[in-house]
Amino acid sequence: MYAIILSVVLASGQPQIPVIIFNYSTLNACRVELVRIGTARGYEFVNSPIVGYAVFKAEDTKTSTAFCVKNMVSI
């Protein structure tokens, strides 16, 4: 199982806990949904050496990043 994780960093530096958005049976299905969400919400696409394919959006008060991870808890 794979999950989309949403991570938010506030401009104030206050720590936030990443959130699992939804689980998918394959990495491809997770990435397709990531692209759909990114396009609909105005996120920019990046290929990070740490998390792979991801989308992010920088705003004045926060920066949001979403990416797919292997969800070991749901296996």
mmCIF file of the N, C-alpha and C atoms, coordinates in Angstrom:
data_MODEL
# 
_entry.id   MODEL 
# 
loop_
_atom_site.group_PDB 
_atom_site.id 
_atom_site.type_symbol 
_atom_site.label_atom_id 
_atom_site.label_alt_id 
_atom_site.label_comp_id 
_atom_site.label_asym_id 
_atom_site.label_entity_id 
_atom_site.label_seq_id 
_atom_site.pdbx_PDB_ins_code 
_atom_site.Cartn_x 
_atom_site.Cartn_y 
_atom_site.Cartn_z 
_atom_site.occupancy 
_atom_site.B_iso_or_equiv 
_atom_site.pdbx_formal_charge 
_atom_site.auth_seq_id 
_atom_site.auth_comp_id 
_atom_site.auth_asym_id 
_atom_site.auth_atom_id 
_atom_site.pdbx_PDB_model_num 
ATOM 1   N N  . MET A 1 1  ? 0.840  -1.184 0.000   1.00 0.00 ? 1  MET A N  1 
ATOM 2   C CA . MET A 1 1  ? 0.000  0.000  0.000   1.00 0.00 ? 1  MET A CA 1 
ATOM 3   C C  . MET A 1 1  ? 0.883  1.245  0.000   1.00 0.00 ? 1  MET A C  1 
ATOM 4   N N  . TYR A 1 2  ? 0.391  2.256  -0.666  1.00 0.00 ? 2  TYR A N  1 
ATOM 5   C CA . TYR A 1 2  ? 1.076  3.544  -0.728  1.00 0.00 ? 2  TYR A CA 1 
ATOM 6   C C  . TYR A 1 2  ? 0.116  4.621  -0.252  1.00 0.00 ? 2  TYR A C  1 
ATOM 7   N N  . ALA A 1 3  ? 0.651  5.679  0.306   1.00 0.00 ? 3  ALA A N  1 
ATOM 8   C CA . ALA A 1 3  ? -0.187 6.758  0.829   1.00 0.00 ? 3  ALA A CA 1 
ATOM 9   C C  . ALA A 1 3  ? 0.362  8.102  0.381   1.00 0.00 ? 3  ALA A C  1 
ATOM 10  N N  . ILE A 1 4  ? -0.547 9.063  0.216   1.00 0.00 ? 4  ILE A N  1 
ATOM 11  C CA . ILE A 1 4  ? -0.134 10.442 -0.009  1.00 0.00 ? 4  ILE A CA 1 
ATOM 12  C C  . ILE A 1 4  ? 0.014  11.085 1.362   1.00 0.00 ? 4  ILE A C  1 
ATOM 13  N N  . ILE A 1 5  ? 1.165  11.689 1.578   1.00 0.00 ? 5  ILE A N  1 
ATOM 14  C CA . ILE A 1 5  ? 1.449  12.403 2.822   1.00 0.00 ? 5  ILE A CA 1 
ATOM 15  C C  . ILE A 1 5  ? 1.435  13.893 2.527   1.00 0.00 ? 5  ILE A C  1 
ATOM 16  N N  . LEU A 1 6  ? 0.771  14.662 3.375   1.00 0.00 ? 6  LEU A N  1 
ATOM 17  C CA . LEU A 1 6  ? 0.770  16.118 3.272   1.00 0.00 ? 6  LEU A CA 1 
ATOM 18  C C  . LEU A 1 6  ? 1.550  16.668 4.455   1.00 0.00 ? 6  LEU A C  1 
ATOM 19  N N  . SER A 1 7  ? 2.580  17.425 4.128   1.00 0.00 ? 7  SER A N  1 
ATOM 20  C CA . SER A 1 7  ? 3.428  18.019 5.153   1.00 0.00 ? 7  SER A CA 1 
ATOM 21  C C  . SER A 1 7  ? 3.350  19.540 5.010   1.00 0.00 ? 7  SER A C  1 
ATOM 22  N N  . VAL A 1 8  ? 3.160  20.228 6.134   1.00 0.00 ? 8  VAL A N  1 
ATOM 23  C CA . VAL A 1 8  ? 3.035  21.687 6.129   1.00 0.00 ? 8  VAL A CA 1 
ATOM 24  C C  . VAL A 1 8  ? 4.098  22.275 7.046   1.00 0.00 ? 8  VAL A C  1 
ATOM 25  N N  . VAL A 1 9  ? 4.780  23.303 6.557   1.00 0.00 ? 9  VAL A N  1 
ATOM 26  C CA . VAL A 1 9  ? 5.734  24.051 7.370   1.00 0.00 ? 9  VAL A CA 1 
ATOM 27  C C  . VAL A 1 9  ? 5.224  25.488 7.442   1.00 0.00 ? 9  VAL A C  1 
ATOM 28  N N  . LEU A 1 10 ? 4.930  25.954 8.656   1.00 0.00 ? 10 LEU A N  1 
ATOM 29  C CA . LEU A 1 10 ? 4.437  27.308 8.839   1.00 0.00 ? 10 LEU A CA 1 
ATOM 30  C C  . LEU A 1 10 ? 5.589  28.293 8.813   1.00 0.00 ? 10 LEU A C  1 
ATOM 31  N N  . ALA A 1 11 ? 5.319  29.509 8.352   1.00 0.00 ? 11 ALA A N  1 
ATOM 32  C CA . ALA A 1 11 ? 6.343  30.548 8.296   1.00 0.00 ? 11 ALA A CA 1 
ATOM 33  C C  . ALA A 1 11 ? 6.874  30.886 9.687   1.00 0.00 ? 11 ALA A C  1 
ATOM 34  N N  . SER A 1 12 ? 6.058  30.686 10.711  1.00 0.00 ? 12 SER A N  1 
ATOM 35  C CA . SER A 1 12 ? 6.485  30.971 12.084  1.00 0.00 ? 12 SER A CA 1 
ATOM 36  C C  . SER A 1 12 ? 7.474  29.933 12.606  1.00 0.00 ? 12 SER A C  1 
ATOM 37  N N  . GLY A 1 13 ? 7.614  28.800 11.878  1.00 0.00 ? 13 GLY A N  1 
ATOM 38  C CA . GLY A 1 13 ? 8.507  27.746 12.325  1.00 0.00 ? 13 GLY A CA 1 
ATOM 39  C C  . GLY A 1 13 ? 7.852  26.758 13.263  1.00 0.00 ? 13 GLY A C  1 
ATOM 40  N N  . GLN A 1 14 ? 6.570  26.961 13.571  1.00 0.00 ? 14 GLN A N  1 
ATOM 41  C CA . GLN A 1 14 ? 5.843  26.054 14.462  1.00 0.00 ? 14 GLN A CA 1 
ATOM 42  C C  . GLN A 1 14 ? 5.735  24.681 13.800  1.00 0.00 ? 14 GLN A C  1 
ATOM 43  N N  . PRO A 1 15 ? 6.159  23.621 14.500  1.00 0.00 ? 15 PRO A N  1 
ATOM 44  C CA . PRO A 1 15 ? 6.128  22.280 13.897  1.00 0.00 ? 15 PRO A CA 1 
ATOM 45  C C  . PRO A 1 15 ? 4.702  21.784 13.678  1.00 0.00 ? 15 PRO A C  1 
ATOM 46  N N  . GLN A 1 16 ? 4.519  21.063 12.583  1.00 0.00 ? 16 GLN A N  1 
ATOM 47  C CA . GLN A 1 16 ? 3.233  20.465 12.236  1.00 0.00 ? 16 GLN A CA 1 
ATOM 48  C C  . GLN A 1 16 ? 3.453  18.981 11.988  1.00 0.00 ? 16 GLN A C  1 
ATOM 49  N N  . ILE A 1 17 ? 2.467  18.168 12.303  1.00 0.00 ? 17 ILE A N  1 
ATOM 50  C CA . ILE A 1 17 ? 2.553  16.724 12.096  1.00 0.00 ? 17 ILE A CA 1 
ATOM 51  C C  . ILE A 1 17 ? 2.080  16.403 10.682  1.00 0.00 ? 17 ILE A C  1 
ATOM 52  N N  . PRO A 1 18 ? 2.872  15.666 9.891   1.00 0.00 ? 18 PRO A N  1 
ATOM 53  C CA . PRO A 1 18 ? 2.416  15.268 8.550   1.00 0.00 ? 18 PRO A CA 1 
ATOM 54  C C  . PRO A 1 18 ? 1.158  14.394 8.652   1.00 0.00 ? 18 PRO A C  1 
ATOM 55  N N  . VAL A 1 19 ? 0.317  14.473 7.624   1.00 0.00 ? 19 VAL A N  1 
ATOM 56  C CA . VAL A 1 19 ? -0.972 13.789 7.633   1.00 0.00 ? 19 VAL A CA 1 
ATOM 57  C C  . VAL A 1 19 ? -1.061 12.836 6.446   1.00 0.00 ? 19 VAL A C  1 
ATOM 58  N N  . ILE A 1 20 ? -1.556 11.617 6.695   1.00 0.00 ? 20 ILE A N  1 
ATOM 59  C CA . ILE A 1 20 ? -1.842 10.686 5.602   1.00 0.00 ? 20 ILE A CA 1 
ATOM 60  C C  . ILE A 1 20 ? -3.180 11.091 5.003   1.00 0.00 ? 20 ILE A C  1 
ATOM 61  N N  . ILE A 1 21 ? -3.183 11.350 3.691   1.00 0.00 ? 21 ILE A N  1 
ATOM 62  C CA . ILE A 1 21 ? -4.405 11.775 3.014   1.00 0.00 ? 21 ILE A CA 1 
ATOM 63  C C  . ILE A 1 21 ? -5.253 10.578 2.603   1.00 0.00 ? 21 ILE A C  1 
ATOM 64  N N  . PHE A 1 22 ? -4.645 9.606  1.922   1.00 0.00 ? 22 PHE A N  1 
ATOM 65  C CA . PHE A 1 22 ? -5.395 8.449  1.440   1.00 0.00 ? 22 PHE A CA 1 
ATOM 66  C C  . PHE A 1 22 ? -4.420 7.339  1.079   1.00 0.00 ? 22 PHE A C  1 
ATOM 67  N N  . ASN A 1 23 ? -4.868 6.101  1.112   1.00 0.00 ? 23 ASN A N  1 
ATOM 68  C CA . ASN A 1 23 ? -4.051 4.946  0.738   1.00 0.00 ? 23 ASN A CA 1 
ATOM 69  C C  . ASN A 1 23 ? -4.407 4.465  -0.661  1.00 0.00 ? 23 ASN A C  1 
ATOM 70  N N  . TYR A 1 24 ? -3.395 3.961  -1.375  1.00 0.00 ? 24 TYR A N  1 
ATOM 71  C CA . TYR A 1 24 ? -3.563 3.429  -2.728  1.00 0.00 ? 24 TYR A CA 1 
ATOM 72  C C  . TYR A 1 24 ? -2.869 2.075  -2.815  1.00 0.00 ? 24 TYR A C  1 
ATOM 73  N N  . SER A 1 25 ? -3.362 1.214  -3.677  1.00 0.00 ? 25 SER A N  1 
ATOM 74  C CA . SER A 1 25 ? -2.804 -0.136 -3.771  1.00 0.00 ? 25 SER A CA 1 
ATOM 75  C C  . SER A 1 25 ? -1.477 -0.178 -4.519  1.00 0.00 ? 25 SER A C  1 
ATOM 76  N N  . THR A 1 26 ? -1.233 0.790  -5.411  1.00 0.00 ? 26 THR A N  1 
ATOM 77  C CA . THR A 1 26 ? 0.024  0.805  -6.171  1.00 0.00 ? 26 THR A CA 1 
ATOM 78  C C  . THR A 1 26 ? 0.656  2.193  -6.131  1.00 0.00 ? 26 THR A C  1 
ATOM 79  N N  . LEU A 1 27 ? 1.947  2.234  -6.368  1.00 0.00 ? 27 LEU A N  1 
ATOM 80  C CA . LEU A 1 27 ? 2.658  3.509  -6.438  1.00 0.00 ? 27 LEU A CA 1 
ATOM 81  C C  . LEU A 1 27 ? 2.157  4.330  -7.608  1.00 0.00 ? 27 LEU A C  1 
ATOM 82  N N  . ASN A 1 28 ? 1.866  3.673  -8.729  1.00 0.00 ? 28 ASN A N  1 
ATOM 83  C CA . ASN A 1 28 ? 1.370  4.393  -9.897  1.00 0.00 ? 28 ASN A CA 1 
ATOM 84  C C  . ASN A 1 28 ? 0.040  5.085  -9.594  1.00 0.00 ? 28 ASN A C  1 
ATOM 85  N N  . ALA A 1 29 ? -0.878 4.400  -8.924  1.00 0.00 ? 29 ALA A N  1 
ATOM 86  C CA . ALA A 1 29 ? -2.166 4.996  -8.568  1.00 0.00 ? 29 ALA A CA 1 
ATOM 87  C C  . ALA A 1 29 ? -1.977 6.187  -7.636  1.00 0.00 ? 29 ALA A C  1 
ATOM 88  N N  . CYS A 1 30 ? -1.036 6.079  -6.728  1.00 0.00 ? 30 CYS A N  1 
ATOM 89  C CA . CYS A 1 30 ? -0.735 7.171  -5.801  1.00 0.00 ? 30 CYS A CA 1 
ATOM 90  C C  . CYS A 1 30 ? -0.205 8.383  -6.566  1.00 0.00 ? 30 CYS A C  1 
ATOM 91  N N  . ARG A 1 31 ? 0.700  8.149  -7.495  1.00 0.00 ? 31 ARG A N  1 
ATOM 92  C CA . ARG A 1 31 ? 1.274  9.249  -8.278  1.00 0.00 ? 31 ARG A CA 1 
ATOM 93  C C  . ARG A 1 31 ? 0.243  9.913  -9.187  1.00 0.00 ? 31 ARG A C  1 
ATOM 94  N N  . VAL A 1 32 ? -0.656 9.111  -9.763  1.00 0.00 ? 32 VAL A N  1 
ATOM 95  C CA . VAL A 1 32 ? -1.720 9.678  -10.600 1.00 0.00 ? 32 VAL A CA 1 
ATOM 96  C C  . VAL A 1 32 ? -2.590 10.618 -9.780  1.00 0.00 ? 32 VAL A C  1 
ATOM 97  N N  . GLU A 1 33 ? -2.953 10.208 -8.578  1.00 0.00 ? 33 GLU A N  1 
ATOM 98  C CA . GLU A 1 33 ? -3.760 11.057 -7.710  1.00 0.00 ? 33 GLU A CA 1 
ATOM 99  C C  . GLU A 1 33 ? -2.978 12.288 -7.264  1.00 0.00 ? 33 GLU A C  1 
ATOM 100 N N  . LEU A 1 34 ? -1.693 12.144 -7.029  1.00 0.00 ? 34 LEU A N  1 
ATOM 101 C CA . LEU A 1 34 ? -0.841 13.267 -6.663  1.00 0.00 ? 34 LEU A CA 1 
ATOM 102 C C  . LEU A 1 34 ? -0.836 14.314 -7.775  1.00 0.00 ? 34 LEU A C  1 
ATOM 103 N N  . VAL A 1 35 ? -0.741 13.874 -9.012  1.00 0.00 ? 35 VAL A N  1 
ATOM 104 C CA . VAL A 1 35 ? -0.783 14.786 -10.158 1.00 0.00 ? 35 VAL A CA 1 
ATOM 105 C C  . VAL A 1 35 ? -2.145 15.463 -10.239 1.00 0.00 ? 35 VAL A C  1 
ATOM 106 N N  . ARG A 1 36 ? -3.209 14.702 -10.028 1.00 0.00 ? 36 ARG A N  1 
ATOM 107 C CA . ARG A 1 36 ? -4.562 15.273 -10.084 1.00 0.00 ? 36 ARG A CA 1 
ATOM 108 C C  . ARG A 1 36 ? -4.753 16.347 -9.010  1.00 0.00 ? 36 ARG A C  1 
ATOM 109 N N  . ILE A 1 37 ? -4.327 16.044 -7.804  1.00 0.00 ? 37 ILE A N  1 
ATOM 110 C CA . ILE A 1 37 ? -4.452 17.002 -6.700  1.00 0.00 ? 37 ILE A CA 1 
ATOM 111 C C  . ILE A 1 37 ? -3.594 18.240 -6.969  1.00 0.00 ? 37 ILE A C  1 
ATOM 112 N N  . GLY A 1 38 ? -2.363 18.005 -7.405  1.00 0.00 ? 38 GLY A N  1 
ATOM 113 C CA . GLY A 1 38 ? -1.458 19.118 -7.678  1.00 0.00 ? 38 GLY A CA 1 
ATOM 114 C C  . GLY A 1 38 ? -1.984 20.054 -8.744  1.00 0.00 ? 38 GLY A C  1 
ATOM 115 N N  . THR A 1 39 ? -2.544 19.502 -9.793  1.00 0.00 ? 39 THR A N  1 
ATOM 116 C CA . THR A 1 39 ? -3.088 20.311 -10.875 1.00 0.00 ? 39 THR A CA 1 
ATOM 117 C C  . THR A 1 39 ? -4.309 21.095 -10.404 1.00 0.00 ? 39 THR A C  1 
ATOM 118 N N  . ALA A 1 40 ? -5.188 20.453 -9.663  1.00 0.00 ? 40 ALA A N  1 
ATOM 119 C CA . ALA A 1 40 ? -6.423 21.097 -9.213  1.00 0.00 ? 40 ALA A CA 1 
ATOM 120 C C  . ALA A 1 40 ? -6.168 22.193 -8.175  1.00 0.00 ? 40 ALA A C  1 
ATOM 121 N N  . ARG A 1 41 ? -5.151 22.029 -7.349  1.00 0.00 ? 41 ARG A N  1 
ATOM 122 C CA . ARG A 1 41 ? -4.896 22.969 -6.245  1.00 0.00 ? 41 ARG A CA 1 
ATOM 123 C C  . ARG A 1 41 ? -3.797 23.989 -6.541  1.00 0.00 ? 41 ARG A C  1 
ATOM 124 N N  . GLY A 1 42 ? -3.220 23.955 -7.731  1.00 0.00 ? 42 GLY A N  1 
ATOM 125 C CA . GLY A 1 42 ? -2.203 24.937 -8.091  1.00 0.00 ? 42 GLY A CA 1 
ATOM 126 C C  . GLY A 1 42 ? -0.829 24.680 -7.499  1.00 0.00 ? 42 GLY A C  1 
ATOM 127 N N  . TYR A 1 43 ? -0.499 23.423 -7.243  1.00 0.00 ? 43 TYR A N  1 
ATOM 128 C CA . TYR A 1 43 ? 0.813  23.065 -6.719  1.00 0.00 ? 43 TYR A CA 1 
ATOM 129 C C  . TYR A 1 43 ? 1.830  22.967 -7.858  1.00 0.00 ? 43 TYR A C  1 
ATOM 130 N N  . GLU A 1 44 ? 3.100  23.127 -7.538  1.00 0.00 ? 44 GLU A N  1 
ATOM 131 C CA . GLU A 1 44 ? 4.172  22.939 -8.508  1.00 0.00 ? 44 GLU A CA 1 
ATOM 132 C C  . GLU A 1 44 ? 4.722  21.522 -8.366  1.00 0.00 ? 44 GLU A C  1 
ATOM 133 N N  . PHE A 1 45 ? 5.113  20.936 -9.487  1.00 0.00 ? 45 PHE A N  1 
ATOM 134 C CA . PHE A 1 45 ? 5.642  19.573 -9.489  1.00 0.00 ? 45 PHE A CA 1 
ATOM 135 C C  . PHE A 1 45 ? 7.158  19.603 -9.366  1.00 0.00 ? 45 PHE A C  1 
ATOM 136 N N  . VAL A 1 46 ? 7.706  18.701 -8.544  1.00 0.00 ? 46 VAL A N  1 
ATOM 137 C CA . VAL A 1 46 ? 9.151  18.582 -8.371  1.00 0.00 ? 46 VAL A CA 1 
ATOM 138 C C  . VAL A 1 46 ? 9.520  17.100 -8.315  1.00 0.00 ? 46 VAL A C  1 
ATOM 139 N N  . ASN A 1 47 ? 10.767 16.819 -8.633  1.00 0.00 ? 47 ASN A N  1 
ATOM 140 C CA . ASN A 1 47 ? 11.304 15.468 -8.469  1.00 0.00 ? 47 ASN A CA 1 
ATOM 141 C C  . ASN A 1 47 ? 12.427 15.583 -7.457  1.00 0.00 ? 47 ASN A C  1 
ATOM 142 N N  . SER A 1 48 ? 12.109 15.276 -6.230  1.00 0.00 ? 48 SER A N  1 
ATOM 143 C CA . SER A 1 48 ? 13.041 15.437 -5.114  1.00 0.00 ? 48 SER A CA 1 
ATOM 144 C C  . SER A 1 48 ? 13.934 14.210 -4.971  1.00 0.00 ? 48 SER A C  1 
ATOM 145 N N  . PRO A 1 49 ? 15.227 14.405 -4.688  1.00 0.00 ? 49 PRO A N  1 
ATOM 146 C CA . PRO A 1 49 ? 16.098 13.258 -4.460  1.00 0.00 ? 49 PRO A CA 1 
ATOM 147 C C  . PRO A 1 49 ? 15.767 12.519 -3.159  1.00 0.00 ? 49 PRO A C  1 
ATOM 148 N N  . ILE A 1 50 ? 15.021 13.155 -2.271  1.00 0.00 ? 50 ILE A N  1 
ATOM 149 C CA . ILE A 1 50 ? 14.682 12.538 -0.988  1.00 0.00 ? 50 ILE A CA 1 
ATOM 150 C C  . ILE A 1 50 ? 13.348 11.790 -1.045  1.00 0.00 ? 50 ILE A C  1 
ATOM 151 N N  . VAL A 1 51 ? 12.301 12.420 -1.599  1.00 0.00 ? 51 VAL A N  1 
ATOM 152 C CA . VAL A 1 51 ? 10.967 11.803 -1.590  1.00 0.00 ? 51 VAL A CA 1 
ATOM 153 C C  . VAL A 1 51 ? 10.463 11.420 -2.977  1.00 0.00 ? 51 VAL A C  1 
ATOM 154 N N  . GLY A 1 52 ? 11.233 11.652 -4.011  1.00 0.00 ? 52 GLY A N  1 
ATOM 155 C CA . GLY A 1 52 ? 10.800 11.309 -5.368  1.00 0.00 ? 52 GLY A CA 1 
ATOM 156 C C  . GLY A 1 52 ? 9.838  12.345 -5.907  1.00 0.00 ? 52 GLY A C  1 
ATOM 157 N N  . TYR A 1 53 ? 8.816  11.883 -6.630  1.00 0.00 ? 53 TYR A N  1 
ATOM 158 C CA . TYR A 1 53 ? 7.829  12.801 -7.192  1.00 0.00 ? 53 TYR A CA 1 
ATOM 159 C C  . TYR A 1 53 ? 7.040  13.449 -6.072  1.00 0.00 ? 53 TYR A C  1 
ATOM 160 N N  . ALA A 1 54 ? 6.904  14.772 -6.154  1.00 0.00 ? 54 ALA A N  1 
ATOM 161 C CA . ALA A 1 54 ? 6.188  15.508 -5.114  1.00 0.00 ? 54 ALA A CA 1 
ATOM 162 C C  . ALA A 1 54 ? 5.571  16.758 -5.726  1.00 0.00 ? 54 ALA A C  1 
ATOM 163 N N  . VAL A 1 55 ? 4.637  17.343 -5.000  1.00 0.00 ? 55 VAL A N  1 
ATOM 164 C CA . VAL A 1 55 ? 4.066  18.631 -5.367  1.00 0.00 ? 55 VAL A CA 1 
ATOM 165 C C  . VAL A 1 55 ? 4.228  19.554 -4.163  1.00 0.00 ? 55 VAL A C  1 
ATOM 166 N N  . PHE A 1 56 ? 4.426  20.845 -4.438  1.00 0.00 ? 56 PHE A N  1 
ATOM 167 C CA . PHE A 1 56 ? 4.536  21.783 -3.324  1.00 0.00 ? 56 PHE A CA 1 
ATOM 168 C C  . PHE A 1 56 ? 3.925  23.117 -3.710  1.00 0.00 ? 56 PHE A C  1 
ATOM 169 N N  . LYS A 1 57 ? 3.572  23.859 -2.674  1.00 0.00 ? 57 LYS A N  1 
ATOM 170 C CA . LYS A 1 57 ? 2.981  25.180 -2.856  1.00 0.00 ? 57 LYS A CA 1 
ATOM 171 C C  . LYS A 1 57 ? 3.523  26.079 -1.753  1.00 0.00 ? 57 LYS A C  1 
ATOM 172 N N  . ALA A 1 58 ? 4.190  27.139 -2.155  1.00 0.00 ? 58 ALA A N  1 
ATOM 173 C CA . ALA A 1 58 ? 4.733  28.104 -1.199  1.00 0.00 ? 58 ALA A CA 1 
ATOM 174 C C  . ALA A 1 58 ? 3.804  29.311 -1.118  1.00 0.00 ? 58 ALA A C  1 
ATOM 175 N N  . GLU A 1 59 ? 3.399  29.639 0.085   1.00 0.00 ? 59 GLU A N  1 
ATOM 176 C CA . GLU A 1 59 ? 2.547  30.798 0.336   1.00 0.00 ? 59 GLU A CA 1 
ATOM 177 C C  . GLU A 1 59 ? 3.235  31.668 1.381   1.00 0.00 ? 59 GLU A C  1 
ATOM 178 N N  . ASP A 1 60 ? 2.672  32.841 1.658   1.00 0.00 ? 60 ASP A N  1 
ATOM 179 C CA . ASP A 1 60 ? 3.280  33.752 2.629   1.00 0.00 ? 60 ASP A CA 1 
ATOM 180 C C  . ASP A 1 60 ? 3.334  33.154 4.028   1.00 0.00 ? 60 ASP A C  1 
ATOM 181 N N  . THR A 1 61 ? 2.308  32.404 4.406   1.00 0.00 ? 61 THR A N  1 
ATOM 182 C CA . THR A 1 61 ? 2.224  31.905 5.780   1.00 0.00 ? 61 THR A CA 1 
ATOM 183 C C  . THR A 1 61 ? 2.660  30.458 5.947   1.00 0.00 ? 61 THR A C  1 
ATOM 184 N N  . LYS A 1 62 ? 2.756  29.709 4.823   1.00 0.00 ? 62 LYS A N  1 
ATOM 185 C CA . LYS A 1 62 ? 3.105  28.295 4.946   1.00 0.00 ? 62 LYS A CA 1 
ATOM 186 C C  . LYS A 1 62 ? 3.613  27.746 3.616   1.00 0.00 ? 62 LYS A C  1 
ATOM 187 N N  . THR A 1 63 ? 4.284  26.607 3.701   1.00 0.00 ? 63 THR A N  1 
ATOM 188 C CA . THR A 1 63 ? 4.680  25.835 2.529   1.00 0.00 ? 63 THR A CA 1 
ATOM 189 C C  . THR A 1 63 ? 4.126  24.430 2.698   1.00 0.00 ? 63 THR A C  1 
ATOM 190 N N  . SER A 1 64 ? 3.380  23.964 1.699   1.00 0.00 ? 64 SER A N  1 
ATOM 191 C CA . SER A 1 64 ? 2.769  22.634 1.742   1.00 0.00 ? 64 SER A CA 1 
ATOM 192 C C  . SER A 1 64 ? 3.445  21.732 0.726   1.00 0.00 ? 64 SER A C  1 
ATOM 193 N N  . THR A 1 65 ? 3.718  20.501 1.128   1.00 0.00 ? 65 THR A N  1 
ATOM 194 C CA . THR A 1 65 ? 4.323  19.509 0.250   1.00 0.00 ? 65 THR A CA 1 
ATOM 195 C C  . THR A 1 65 ? 3.539  18.212 0.376   1.00 0.00 ? 65 THR A C  1 
ATOM 196 N N  . ALA A 1 66 ? 3.264  17.577 -0.772  1.00 0.00 ? 66 ALA A N  1 
ATOM 197 C CA . ALA A 1 66 ? 2.591  16.276 -0.763  1.00 0.00 ? 66 ALA A CA 1 
ATOM 198 C C  . ALA A 1 66 ? 3.425  15.314 -1.598  1.00 0.00 ? 66 ALA A C  1 
ATOM 199 N N  . PHE A 1 67 ? 3.505  14.060 -1.126  1.00 0.00 ? 67 PHE A N  1 
ATOM 200 C CA . PHE A 1 67 ? 4.298  13.052 -1.823  1.00 0.00 ? 67 PHE A CA 1 
ATOM 201 C C  . PHE A 1 67 ? 3.791  11.670 -1.447  1.00 0.00 ? 67 PHE A C  1 
ATOM 202 N N  . CYS A 1 68 ? 4.187  10.656 -2.223  1.00 0.00 ? 68 CYS A N  1 
ATOM 203 C CA . CYS A 1 68 ? 3.771  9.286  -1.973  1.00 0.00 ? 68 CYS A CA 1 
ATOM 204 C C  . CYS A 1 68 ? 4.833  8.539  -1.173  1.00 0.00 ? 68 CYS A C  1 
ATOM 205 N N  . VAL A 1 69 ? 4.378  7.723  -0.250  1.00 0.00 ? 69 VAL A N  1 
ATOM 206 C CA . VAL A 1 69 ? 5.280  6.875  0.548   1.00 0.00 ? 69 VAL A CA 1 
ATOM 207 C C  . VAL A 1 69 ? 4.686  5.483  0.646   1.00 0.00 ? 69 VAL A C  1 
ATOM 208 N N  . LYS A 1 70 ? 5.532  4.509  0.892   1.00 0.00 ? 70 LYS A N  1 
ATOM 209 C CA . LYS A 1 70 ? 5.059  3.138  1.132   1.00 0.00 ? 70 LYS A CA 1 
ATOM 210 C C  . LYS A 1 70 ? 4.528  3.109  2.558   1.00 0.00 ? 70 LYS A C  1 
ATOM 211 N N  . ASN A 1 71 ? 3.266  2.728  2.704   1.00 0.00 ? 71 ASN A N  1 
ATOM 212 C CA . ASN A 1 71 ? 2.601  2.728  3.997   1.00 0.00 ? 71 ASN A CA 1 
ATOM 213 C C  . ASN A 1 71 ? 2.758  1.340  4.629   1.00 0.00 ? 71 ASN A C  1 
ATOM 214 N N  . MET A 1 72 ? 3.739  1.189  5.497   1.00 0.00 ? 72 MET A N  1 
ATOM 215 C CA . MET A 1 72 ? 4.031  -0.091 6.135   1.00 0.00 ? 72 MET A CA 1 
ATOM 216 C C  . MET A 1 72 ? 2.970  -0.474 7.170   1.00 0.00 ? 72 MET A C  1 
ATOM 217 N N  . VAL A 1 73 ? 2.229  0.487  7.696   1.00 0.00 ? 73 VAL A N  1 
ATOM 218 C CA . VAL A 1 73 ? 1.232  0.223  8.711   1.00 0.00 ? 73 VAL A CA 1 
ATOM 219 C C  . VAL A 1 73 ? 0.041  -0.534 8.125   1.00 0.00 ? 73 VAL A C  1 
ATOM 220 N N  . SER A 1 74 ? -0.314 -0.242 6.879   1.00 0.00 ? 74 SER A N  1 
ATOM 221 C CA . SER A 1 74 ? -1.514 -0.842 6.292   1.00 0.00 ? 74 SER A CA 1 
ATOM 222 C C  . SER A 1 74 ? -1.277 -2.200 5.663   1.00 0.00 ? 74 SER A C  1 
ATOM 223 N N  . ILE A 1 75 ? -0.037 -2.684 5.680   1.00 0.00 ? 75 ILE A N  1 
ATOM 224 C CA . ILE A 1 75 ? 0.269  -3.987 5.036   1.00 0.00 ? 75 ILE A CA 1 
ATOM 225 C C  . ILE A 1 75 ? -0.155 -5.117 5.952   1.00 0.00 ? 75 ILE A C  1 
# 
